[in-house]
Amino acid sequence: MTDWQKQLGRRAAAVERSEQQRDEDIAAARLDGHSFREIGRWAKVNHERARTIAIRVNGDSRTSAERAAAGEATSSA
């Protein structure tokens, strides 16, 4: 393996880790109640991309408060 192959492999792995961390931060910000437009602006992605990431990571696009309210509504029915 050449030096360039090793260096590019390391850089690609670092980019992948960084993107994974960014996706986790996007999902956490959504759970915390921030809008997709805010999150997208902060993460430098389209708000729809932020929504897609939050759904993939969280399994849902709702905030923690929205989830809790839905849980209360279904448990009181």
Buried (B, 14 or more C-beta within 10 A) or exposed (E): EEEEEEEEEEEEEEEEEEEEEBBEBBBBBBBEEBBBEBBBEBBEBEBEBBBBBBBEBBEBBBBEEBEEEEEEEEEEE
